[in-house]
Each structure stands twice: as C-alpha cells, then as structure tokens.
Amino acid sequence: MILVVIAWLYVTLMMAVAEATATNGSLLGALITFALYGLLPVSIIVYVFSTPVRKHMRKIREEQVMRQWQAQQQDTAESNLSQPPIKPDSGSQPPAST
C-alpha cells in the first residue's frame, strides 16, 4: 500500500514539475496539480484503507480502559468490605436541640 502511495505521489510530482516548466505553465498550476491530483486523493485513500487499523486500536484502547475500570471497582469493593459499616446515628456531632 505504501509503495502505491509513494509511486502516485512521484507521478503527480512529475506532472507538477512538467506544468511548472512548460512554456505556458505556472507555479500556481503546478501547486494545484500536485494538491488536487496527488495529495487529496492519496489522503482519502490512506484514510479509507487505514480504517481497520484504527478500529483495532480503538478496540484495544476500550478493552484497556474497561480492565482498569473493573480493577478499580474491585479495589473499591474490597476496601468497602474491610471497613466496618457506618451506623446511622453514630456521628461525631451531638444531636441538634429542638
């Protein structure tokens, strides 16, 4: 895939050089040629063909976050079991007078 991208960019670069060095060509035309025939299509193709890789990386990232969250929940549950339960009326403040 990368070889095709490099080859296509080379071809469009040569087209741009031919445009720039032609007797009635211009640098602006060469830049537009390279951008519209080279960079734009290549960027779209690379984006589309890299979709499976992005999906795989996102799945790995989500699984890692889920494992961290589960470990945190397990640690929280274990720490809650080691502490005695709080009694409803055992606050450190005296009851309010009425």
N, CA, C and O atoms as a MOPAC input file, in Angstrom:
PM7 MOZYME 1SCF
protein

 N      0.82900 1    -1.19600 1     0.00000 1
 C      0.00000 1     0.00000 1     0.00000 1
 C      0.86700 1     1.25200 1     0.00000 1
 O      0.62100 1     2.18500 1    -0.76400 1
 N      1.88100 1     1.26900 1     0.85800 1
 C      2.72500 1     2.45800 1     0.95100 1
 C      3.50500 1     2.66800 1    -0.34200 1
 O      3.79900 1     3.80300 1    -0.71600 1
 N      3.84100 1     1.57600 1    -1.02300 1
 C      4.56400 1     1.69200 1    -2.28700 1
 C      3.69100 1     2.36800 1    -3.34700 1
 O      4.18000 1     3.18500 1    -4.12700 1
 N      2.41500 1     2.02900 1    -3.37400 1
 C      1.48900 1     2.65500 1    -4.32400 1
 C      1.35000 1     4.14300 1    -4.01900 1
 O      1.31200 1     4.96400 1    -4.93600 1
 N      1.27500 1     4.49000 1    -2.75400 1
 C      1.15500 1     5.89900 1    -2.35900 1
 C      2.39100 1     6.67500 1    -2.78900 1
 O      2.28000 1     7.76200 1    -3.35600 1
 N      3.56500 1     6.12200 1    -2.52100 1
 C      4.81000 1     6.80400 1    -2.90600 1
 C      4.89400 1     6.94300 1    -4.42100 1
 O      5.28600 1     7.99500 1    -4.92600 1
 N      4.53000 1     5.88800 1    -5.14900 1
 C      4.58600 1     5.94200 1    -6.60900 1
 C      3.62100 1     6.99100 1    -7.15900 1
 O      3.97200 1     7.74700 1    -8.06500 1
 N      2.41300 1     7.03600 1    -6.61500 1
 C      1.44200 1     8.01300 1    -7.10900 1
 C      1.89200 1     9.44100 1    -6.80500 1
 O      1.74300 1    10.33100 1    -7.64300 1
 N      2.43700 1     9.66000 1    -5.62300 1
 C      2.93800 1    10.99600 1    -5.30300 1
 C      4.09700 1    11.37600 1    -6.21700 1
 O      4.22800 1    12.54000 1    -6.59600 1
 N      4.93600 1    10.41000 1    -6.57400 1
 C      6.03600 1    10.68100 1    -7.50700 1
 C      5.48600 1    11.07600 1    -8.87300 1
 O      5.95800 1    12.03400 1    -9.48400 1
 N      4.49100 1    10.33900 1    -9.35000 1
 C      3.89400 1    10.64700 1   -10.65500 1
 C      3.28500 1    12.04600 1   -10.64200 1
 O      3.49200 1    12.81900 1   -11.57700 1
 N      2.54700 1    12.37100 1    -9.60700 1
 C      1.92000 1    13.69500 1    -9.56500 1
 C      2.95400 1    14.79900 1    -9.36800 1
 O      2.75900 1    15.91800 1    -9.84400 1
 N      4.04400 1    14.50200 1    -8.67700 1
 C      5.12200 1    15.48700 1    -8.55600 1
 C      5.74200 1    15.75000 1    -9.92400 1
 O      6.03900 1    16.89600 1   -10.25900 1
 N      5.93700 1    14.70700 1   -10.70900 1
 C      6.48000 1    14.89000 1   -12.06400 1
 C      5.48500 1    15.65400 1   -12.94500 1
 O      5.89300 1    16.45900 1   -13.78200 1
 N      4.19700 1    15.40900 1   -12.76200 1
 C      3.19600 1    16.18600 1   -13.50200 1
 C      3.28200 1    17.65900 1   -13.12000 1
 O      3.17400 1    18.53500 1   -13.97800 1
 N      3.47400 1    17.93000 1   -11.83800 1
 C      3.57600 1    19.31300 1   -11.37700 1
 C      4.84400 1    19.96500 1   -11.90800 1
 O      4.82200 1    21.13700 1   -12.28500 1
 N      5.94200 1    19.23000 1   -11.94400 1
 C      7.19100 1    19.77700 1   -12.49400 1
 C      7.01100 1    20.07600 1   -13.97400 1
 O      7.47100 1    21.11300 1   -14.45300 1
 N      6.34900 1    19.18600 1   -14.70400 1
 C      6.09200 1    19.42600 1   -16.12300 1
 C      5.21400 1    20.65600 1   -16.30500 1
 O      5.42500 1    21.44100 1   -17.23000 1
 N      4.24200 1    20.82500 1   -15.43900 1
 C      3.37000 1    22.00700 1   -15.50900 1
 C      4.16000 1    23.27400 1   -15.23400 1
 O      3.96400 1    24.28400 1   -15.91000 1
 N      5.04400 1    23.23400 1   -14.26100 1
 C      5.80200 1    24.43000 1   -13.88600 1
 C      6.82700 1    24.80500 1   -14.94100 1
 O      7.09200 1    25.98900 1   -15.15000 1
 N      7.40800 1    23.81500 1   -15.61200 1
 C      8.46500 1    24.11700 1   -16.58700 1
 C      7.93900 1    24.28300 1   -18.00100 1
 O      8.71200 1    24.60700 1   -18.90200 1
 N      6.66800 1    24.07400 1   -18.22300 1
 C      6.09900 1    24.25900 1   -19.55600 1
 C      6.14200 1    25.73600 1   -19.92500 1
 O      6.17500 1    26.60100 1   -19.05000 1
 N      6.14200 1    26.01700 1   -21.22200 1
 C      6.23800 1    27.41000 1   -21.66700 1
 C      5.02700 1    28.22600 1   -21.24600 1
 O      5.16700 1    29.40700 1   -20.92700 1
 N      3.86600 1    27.64000 1   -21.23800 1
 C      2.68100 1    28.38100 1   -20.80600 1
 C      2.18100 1    27.90800 1   -19.44200 1
 O      1.04300 1    28.20600 1   -19.07800 1
 N      2.99500 1    27.18300 1   -18.68000 1
 C      2.61800 1    26.70000 1   -17.35800 1
 C      2.95800 1    27.72500 1   -16.28500 1
 O      3.60000 1    28.74000 1   -16.55700 1
 N      2.52400 1    27.44700 1   -15.07700 1
 C      2.79800 1    28.35900 1   -13.96900 1
 C      3.03600 1    27.55800 1   -12.69300 1
 O      2.68200 1    26.38200 1   -12.60500 1
 N      3.63600 1    28.21200 1   -11.71500 1
 C      3.85500 1    27.56400 1   -10.42600 1
 C      2.52800 1    27.31500 1    -9.71000 1
 O      2.35900 1    26.29800 1    -9.03800 1
 N      1.59800 1    28.24300 1    -9.85900 1
 C      0.28800 1    28.05300 1    -9.24600 1
 C     -0.40600 1    26.82300 1    -9.82900 1
 O     -1.00400 1    26.03300 1    -9.10000 1
 N     -0.32100 1    26.67300 1   -11.13600 1
 C     -0.88900 1    25.48700 1   -11.77800 1
 C     -0.21300 1    24.21300 1   -11.30900 1
 O     -0.86500 1    23.18200 1   -11.14000 1
 N      1.09800 1    24.28300 1   -11.09700 1
 C      1.83600 1    23.11800 1   -10.61200 1
 C      1.39800 1    22.76200 1    -9.19700 1
 O      1.21100 1    21.58600 1    -8.88500 1
 N      1.23400 1    23.76400 1    -8.33900 1
 C      0.78900 1    23.50400 1    -6.97200 1
 C     -0.62200 1    22.92700 1    -6.94700 1
 O     -0.90600 1    21.99500 1    -6.19500 1
 N     -1.49200 1    23.47800 1    -7.76200 1
 C     -2.86500 1    22.97300 1    -7.82300 1
 C     -2.88200 1    21.54700 1    -8.36500 1
 O     -3.61900 1    20.69800 1    -7.86400 1
 N     -2.07200 1    21.28600 1    -9.38400 1
 C     -1.98000 1    19.93400 1    -9.93700 1
 C     -1.53200 1    18.94500 1    -8.86900 1
 O     -2.13400 1    17.88400 1    -8.70400 1
 N     -0.47700 1    19.29600 1    -8.14700 1
 C      0.03300 1    18.38300 1    -7.12100 1
 C     -0.97800 1    18.19000 1    -5.99600 1
 O     -1.15200 1    17.07700 1    -5.50000 1
 N     -1.64000 1    19.26300 1    -5.59500 1
 C     -2.59300 1    19.15600 1    -4.48900 1
 C     -3.83400 1    18.36000 1    -4.89000 1
 O     -4.27100 1    17.48100 1    -4.14700 1
 N     -4.40400 1    18.66200 1    -6.05700 1
 C     -5.66600 1    18.03500 1    -6.44500 1
 C     -5.50200 1    16.64600 1    -7.05100 1
 O     -6.38300 1    15.80000 1    -6.89700 1
 N     -4.38900 1    16.39900 1    -7.73700 1
 C     -4.16500 1    15.07200 1    -8.31400 1
 C     -3.34800 1    14.17200 1    -7.40200 1
 O     -3.38800 1    12.94900 1    -7.53500 1
 N     -2.61300 1    14.76600 1    -6.48300 1
 C     -1.72100 1    13.97100 1    -5.64900 1
 C     -2.14800 1    13.87700 1    -4.20800 1
 O     -2.54400 1    12.80900 1    -3.74300 1
 N     -2.07200 1    14.98600 1    -3.49300 1
 C     -2.28500 1    14.95900 1    -2.04900 1
 C     -3.71800 1    14.61800 1    -1.65300 1
 O     -3.93300 1    13.80300 1    -0.75500 1
 N     -4.68400 1    15.22000 1    -2.29900 1
 C     -6.08300 1    14.98500 1    -1.92700 1
 C     -6.50600 1    13.52600 1    -2.12600 1
 O     -7.01800 1    12.91800 1    -1.18600 1
 N     -6.31100 1    12.94300 1    -3.31600 1
 C     -6.72300 1    11.53800 1    -3.47600 1
 C     -5.94000 1    10.57700 1    -2.58100 1
 O     -6.50000 1     9.62100 1    -2.04600 1
 N     -4.64700 1    10.83800 1    -2.42500 1
 C     -3.83600 1     9.94900 1    -1.58900 1
 C     -4.28700 1    10.01700 1    -0.13700 1
 O     -4.35700 1     8.99000 1     0.53800 1
 N     -4.59100 1    11.20500 1     0.34600 1
 C     -5.03500 1    11.31700 1     1.73900 1
 C     -6.36600 1    10.59500 1     1.95000 1
 O     -6.56600 1     9.96600 1     2.98900 1
 N     -7.26800 1    10.67700 1     0.99000 1
 C     -8.55100 1     9.97900 1     1.10300 1
 C     -8.34100 1     8.46500 1     1.08100 1
 O     -8.92600 1     7.74700 1     1.89300 1
 N     -7.52000 1     7.98200 1     0.16800 1
 C     -7.26500 1     6.54300 1     0.06000 1
 C     -6.59300 1     6.01200 1     1.32200 1
 O     -6.97200 1     4.95600 1     1.82900 1
 N     -5.60200 1     6.73300 1     1.83000 1
 C     -4.91300 1     6.29500 1     3.04900 1
 C     -5.88500 1     6.28200 1     4.22300 1
 O     -5.85300 1     5.36100 1     5.03900 1
 N     -6.74100 1     7.28000 1     4.31900 1
 C     -7.72800 1     7.32700 1     5.40400 1
 C     -8.67600 1     6.13300 1     5.32500 1
 O     -8.94500 1     5.48800 1     6.33900 1
 N     -9.17900 1     5.84000 1     4.14300 1
 C    -10.13600 1     4.74400 1     3.97900 1
 C     -9.47200 1     3.39700 1     4.26800 1
 O    -10.04700 1     2.55400 1     4.95600 1
 N     -8.26900 1     3.19800 1     3.74500 1
 C     -7.61100 1     1.90400 1     3.93000 1
 C     -7.03600 1     1.71800 1     5.32900 1
 O     -6.70800 1     0.59400 1     5.70900 1
 N     -6.90800 1     2.77800 1     6.09200 1
 C     -6.40800 1     2.62100 1     7.46300 1
 C     -7.55000 1     2.46700 1     8.47600 1
 O     -7.29800 1     2.41300 1     9.67900 1
 N     -8.78200 1     2.39700 1     8.01000 1
 C     -9.92600 1     2.23900 1     8.90400 1
 C     -9.84500 1     0.97100 1     9.75600 1
 O    -10.09600 1     1.05400 1    10.95800 1
 N     -9.51100 1    -0.19700 1     9.20200 1
 C     -9.41600 1    -1.38600 1    10.05900 1
 C     -8.36900 1    -1.24400 1    11.16400 1
 O     -8.57500 1    -1.72400 1    12.27900 1
 N     -7.26500 1    -0.59900 1    10.86500 1
 C     -6.22500 1    -0.40300 1    11.88300 1
 C     -6.74400 1     0.51100 1    12.98700 1
 O     -6.52300 1     0.24400 1    14.16800 1
 N     -7.42900 1     1.58300 1    12.61300 1
 C     -7.98800 1     2.49400 1    13.61900 1
 C     -9.03200 1     1.78200 1    14.47600 1
 O     -9.08000 1     1.98700 1    15.68800 1
 N     -9.87000 1     0.94300 1    13.85400 1
 C    -10.87100 1     0.18900 1    14.61200 1
 C    -10.20100 1    -0.74000 1    15.61600 1
 O    -10.62300 1    -0.83300 1    16.76800 1
 N     -9.15800 1    -1.42000 1    15.17100 1
 C     -8.45100 1    -2.34900 1    16.05100 1
 C     -7.81100 1    -1.60600 1    17.22200 1
 O     -7.89500 1    -2.06200 1    18.36200 1
 N     -7.18300 1    -0.48300 1    16.95400 1
 C     -6.54600 1     0.29300 1    18.01800 1
 C     -7.59100 1     0.82800 1    19.00000 1
 O     -7.35400 1     0.83900 1    20.20800 1
 N     -8.73900 1     1.26800 1    18.49400 1
 C     -9.80000 1     1.75500 1    19.37000 1
 C    -10.33000 1     0.62600 1    20.25300 1
 O    -10.59700 1     0.83500 1    21.43600 1
 N    -10.48500 1    -0.57300 1    19.67800 1
 C    -10.95800 1    -1.71800 1    20.45400 1
 C     -9.97200 1    -2.06100 1    21.56400 1
 O    -10.38200 1    -2.33700 1    22.69100 1
 N     -8.68700 1    -2.04600 1    21.26200 1
 C     -7.66100 1    -2.32800 1    22.27500 1
 C     -7.71500 1    -1.28500 1    23.37900 1
 O     -7.64300 1    -1.62500 1    24.56000 1
 N     -7.84300 1    -0.00900 1    23.00100 1
 C     -7.90500 1     1.07400 1    23.98200 1
 C     -9.13000 1     0.92900 1    24.88000 1
 O     -9.03200 1     1.11100 1    26.09300 1
 N    -10.28500 1     0.60300 1    24.29200 1
 C    -11.50700 1     0.43800 1    25.08100 1
 C    -11.40100 1    -0.75100 1    26.03300 1
 O    -11.86700 1    -0.67500 1    27.17000 1
 N    -10.79700 1    -1.84200 1    25.58100 1
 C    -10.61900 1    -3.00000 1    26.45700 1
 C     -9.69000 1    -2.66200 1    27.62000 1
 O     -9.91500 1    -3.09800 1    28.74900 1
 N     -8.65300 1    -1.88900 1    27.34100 1
 C     -7.72400 1    -1.49700 1    28.40000 1
 C     -8.43300 1    -0.61400 1    29.43100 1
 O     -8.25100 1    -0.79800 1    30.63400 1
 N     -9.22700 1     0.33000 1    28.97000 1
 C     -9.97000 1     1.19700 1    29.88600 1
 C    -10.95600 1     0.36800 1    30.70800 1
 O    -11.11700 1     0.60400 1    31.90600 1
 N    -11.61200 1    -0.59900 1    30.07200 1
 C    -12.56400 1    -1.45500 1    30.78800 1
 C    -11.85800 1    -2.27800 1    31.85800 1
 O    -12.37800 1    -2.42100 1    32.96500 1
 N    -10.68000 1    -2.82200 1    31.54700 1
 C     -9.93200 1    -3.59400 1    32.55100 1
 C     -9.51700 1    -2.70800 1    33.71500 1
 O     -9.59100 1    -3.13100 1    34.86900 1
 N     -9.08000 1    -1.48200 1    33.43100 1
 C     -8.70500 1    -0.55700 1    34.50400 1
 C     -9.91200 1    -0.22300 1    35.37100 1
 O     -9.80500 1    -0.18200 1    36.59600 1
 N    -11.05700 1     0.01400 1    34.74300 1
 C    -12.26900 1     0.34600 1    35.49200 1
 C    -12.68900 1    -0.83400 1    36.36900 1
 O    -13.05800 1    -0.64500 1    37.52800 1
 N    -12.63400 1    -2.05100 1    35.81700 1
 C    -13.00500 1    -3.23000 1    36.60000 1
 C    -12.05700 1    -3.43200 1    37.77500 1
 O    -12.49500 1    -3.78600 1    38.87000 1
 N    -10.76200 1    -3.21000 1    37.55900 1
 C     -9.80200 1    -3.33900 1    38.66100 1
 C    -10.07500 1    -2.29500 1    39.73400 1
 O     -9.98300 1    -2.58600 1    40.92600 1
 N    -10.41000 1    -1.08500 1    39.31500 1
 C    -10.72300 1    -0.02200 1    40.26900 1
 C    -11.99100 1    -0.37300 1    41.05200 1
 O    -12.04600 1    -0.16700 1    42.26400 1
 N    -12.99800 1    -0.89800 1    40.37200 1
 C    -14.23000 1    -1.28800 1    41.05500 1
 C    -13.97000 1    -2.42600 1    42.04100 1
 O    -14.53500 1    -2.44600 1    43.13500 1
 N    -13.12400 1    -3.35900 1    41.65700 1
 C    -12.80300 1    -4.46900 1    42.54800 1
 C    -12.04000 1    -3.96500 1    43.77300 1
 O    -12.31000 1    -4.40600 1    44.89000 1
 N    -11.08900 1    -3.04500 1    43.57500 1
 C    -10.35400 1    -2.47500 1    44.70500 1
 C    -11.29300 1    -1.72100 1    45.63900 1
 O    -11.16800 1    -1.81700 1    46.86000 1
 N    -12.23000 1    -0.97500 1    45.06800 1
 C    -13.19200 1    -0.22700 1    45.87100 1
 C    -14.07300 1    -1.18300 1    46.67100 1
 O    -14.34700 1    -0.94400 1    47.84700 1
 N    -14.51200 1    -2.25700 1    46.03500 1
 C    -15.36000 1    -3.23100 1    46.73200 1
 C    -14.58900 1    -3.90500 1    47.86100 1
 O    -15.13900 1    -4.12700 1    48.94000 1
 N    -13.32800 1    -4.22900 1    47.62400 1
 C    -12.51900 1    -4.86500 1    48.66800 1
 C    -12.27500 1    -3.91000 1    49.82800 1
 O    -12.30500 1    -4.32600 1    50.98600 1
 N    -12.03600 1    -2.64100 1    49.53600 1
 C    -11.80800 1    -1.68200 1    50.61700 1
 C    -13.09500 1    -1.42600 1    51.39700 1
 O    -13.04900 1    -1.17900 1    52.60200 1
 N    -14.23300 1    -1.48300 1    50.72700 1
 C    -15.51000 1    -1.31600 1    51.43200 1
 C    -15.79400 1    -2.50000 1    52.34700 1
 O    -16.40900 1    -2.33200 1    53.40000 1
 N    -15.35900 1    -3.68600 1    51.96300 1
 C    -15.57800 1    -4.86400 1    52.80200 1
 C    -14.67100 1    -4.85100 1    54.02600 1
 O    -15.04200 1    -5.38100 1    55.07400 1
 N    -13.49700 1    -4.25600 1    53.90900 1
 C    -12.56500 1    -4.25200 1    55.03700 1
 C    -12.94100 1    -3.20700 1    56.08200 1
 O    -12.51600 1    -3.32400 1    57.23200 1
 N    -13.71700 1    -2.19800 1    55.72500 1
 C    -14.12900 1    -1.16800 1    56.67900 1
 C    -15.45000 1    -1.58300 1    57.32500 1
 O    -16.31000 1    -2.17300 1    56.67200 1
 N    -15.60400 1    -1.27000 1    58.61100 1
 C    -16.89000 1    -1.59100 1    59.24600 1
 C    -17.98500 1    -0.68600 1    58.67600 1
 O    -17.72300 1     0.45400 1    58.29200 1
 N    -19.19900 1    -1.20200 1    58.62700 1
 C    -20.28000 1    -0.36800 1    58.10300 1
 C    -20.55300 1     0.81500 1    59.02800 1
 O    -20.35300 1     0.72500 1    60.24000 1
 N    -20.99800 1     1.89300 1    58.46600 1
 C    -21.29400 1     3.10300 1    59.23600 1
 C    -22.68400 1     2.95600 1    59.84900 1
 O    -23.64700 1     2.61800 1    59.16100 1
 N    -22.77100 1     3.21200 1    61.14200 1
 C    -24.06800 1     3.15000 1    61.81000 1
 C    -24.79900 1     4.45800 1    61.55700 1
 O    -24.16100 1     5.50900 1    61.50600 1
 N    -26.10800 1     4.42700 1    61.39800 1
 C    -26.84100 1     5.62500 1    61.02200 1
 C    -26.75600 1     6.75900 1    62.03800 1
 O    -26.68300 1     7.92000 1    61.63600 1
 N    -26.76400 1     6.47300 1    63.32300 1
 C    -26.77400 1     7.53600 1    64.32400 1
 C    -25.45800 1     7.62800 1    65.08000 1
 O    -25.44200 1     8.04500 1    66.23800 1
 N    -24.38400 1     7.25800 1    64.46500 1
 C    -23.11500 1     7.27000 1    65.18400 1
 C    -22.22500 1     8.41600 1    64.72800 1
 O    -21.00600 1     8.25500 1    64.65700 1
 N    -22.79700 1     9.55100 1    64.42300 1
 C    -21.99800 1    10.70000 1    64.02000 1
 C    -21.20600 1    11.25300 1    65.18200 1
 O    -21.51100 1    10.94500 1    66.33500 1
 N    -20.21300 1    12.05000 1    64.91400 1
 C    -19.37700 1    12.61500 1    65.97700 1
 C    -20.01900 1    13.84900 1    66.60000 1
 O    -19.57400 1    14.30800 1    67.65200 1
 N    -21.04300 1    14.38500 1    65.97600 1
 C    -21.71900 1    15.56600 1    66.49800 1
 C    -22.88800 1    15.13900 1    67.39500 1
 O    -23.54300 1    14.13100 1    67.13100 1
 N    -23.14200 1    15.91100 1    68.45400 1
 C    -24.31500 1    15.59600 1    69.28800 1
 C    -25.59000 1    15.92700 1    68.52200 1
 O    -25.56600 1    16.72700 1    67.58700 1
 N    -26.69500 1    15.31700 1    68.91600 1
 C    -27.94600 1    15.60900 1    68.23800 1
 C    -28.32300 1    17.07700 1    68.41700 1
 O    -28.01900 1    17.69100 1    69.44000 1
 N    -28.96800 1    17.60800 1    67.43700 1
 C    -29.38000 1    19.01200 1    67.49300 1
 C    -30.52600 1    19.17000 1    68.47900 1
 O    -31.40500 1    18.31300 1    68.56700 1
 N    -30.51000 1    20.26200 1    69.21300 1
 C    -31.60000 1    20.51500 1    70.16000 1
 C    -32.77500 1    21.12100 1    69.41500 1
 O    -32.61000 1    21.85200 1    68.43800 1
 N    -33.93900 1    20.80600 1    69.89200 1
 C    -35.14000 1    21.32700 1    69.24100 1
 C    -35.75600 1    22.45000 1    70.00500 1
 O    -36.77600 1    22.99600 1    69.58500 1

